[in-house]
Amino acid sequence: MGRLNGKVAVITGGARGQGAAEARRFVAEGAQVVITDILDSEGKEIAASLGANAIYCSHDVRHEDSWAEVVAAAQSAFGKLNVLVNNAGILHMAPILETSLEDYMRVVETNQVSCFLGMKAVAPAMQTAGSGSIVNISSIAGMTGTPGLVAYTASKFAMRGMTKVAALEFGPMGIRVNSIHPGGVATPMVGIDDVNDDTLDAMAGFGSIPIQRIGTPEEMANLALFLASDESSYCTGSEFIADGGLLAGPVSIPQSD
């Protein structure tokens, strides 16, 4: 315990799913956390459950002014800012020919533009604090093409690229920037509210995932914790894939006689 003692983190999309799991894990490890979302009732409930070391801010990640308010709230409540987890994101599933420009831009603004705005907003505060870690939650869709997810895939590839640019620019400022690329994870965004053995097994796709299940929000939170902590002090500009081995390619599961 205490791997984030003395650190102040902002976690976007923190009202549920991976963001909520990250908030719980970070507070358990000693961090003070600003949870942000547009799901105000859920966000306030999560923050209240975590006690004095967490606050909630209503936050539209698409808008620069809203980012400035979140950074100011973190500094006002906890005195500084050391960690940003760019977790907020949405999904739109449709073939290219059935994807409207409006749908495409809605995904890009929420996933991609927010990442740019967030990194830009927190960097001066992190430099003032003396160090920082930015964790951008991309996807395996940011590593390979995914049919039916043109906007989501574009936004997640962009997050991967922006991570590398920010790592180069922010490194001399003492700020590390890395991306996490989850595979299938049981979250409300993909329609799974109750994580149990049945849901983990049912969506596993046993023929293609060597670890024969989908992931949990807590597993992604553990990886975010590592990147937020000083344990990853020599890691920047890198992709951290957590997909159960999916990108390793199809596997054949041996059958017993």
DATA-V587453 format. One line per field, one symbol per residue. ss: DSSP state (H for helix, E for strand, C for the rest). psi: psi as a letter, one per 30 degrees, with the letter a starting at -180 (. if undefined). burial: + if it has 16 or more other C-alpha atoms within 10 Angstrom, else -. Layout:
# DATA-V587453
ss: ???
psi: ???
burial: ???
This chain:
# DATA-V587453
ss: CCCCCCCEEEEECCCCHHHHHHHHHHHHCCCEEEEEECCHHHHHHHHHHCHHHEEEEECCCCCHHHHHHHHHHHHHHHCCCCEEEECCCCCCCECHHHCCHHHHHHHHHHHHHHHHHHHHHHHHHHHHHCCEEEEEECCHHHCCCCCCEHHHHHHHHHHHHHHHHHHHHHHHHCEEEEEEEECCECCHHHCCCCCCHHHHHHCCCCCCCCCCCCECHHHHHHHHHHHHCHHHCCCCCCEEEECCCHHHCCCCCCCCC
psi: lgfgkfkkkkjlhgflbeeeeeeeeeefgflkkjkllfieeeeeeeeeffafgklkkkjjffkeeeeeeeeeeeeeeffakfkkjifkllkkjklefgjleeeeeeeeeeeeeeeeeeeeefeeeeeeffllkkjkjblffgflkjkgheeeeeeeeeeeeeeeeeeeefeffgkkklkkilbkkjlfeggjfjjleeeeeegeifffjejilllleeeeeeeeeefflffhfgklglkjkigggefflklkjkkl.
burial: --++--++++++++++++++++++++++++++++++++---+++-++--+--++++++++++-+-++--+++++---+-+++++++++++++------+----+-++++++++++++++-+++++++-+-+++++++++++++----+++++++++++++-+++-+++-+--+++++++++++++++------------+---+-+-+++-++++++++++-+++-+++------++-+++++++++----------
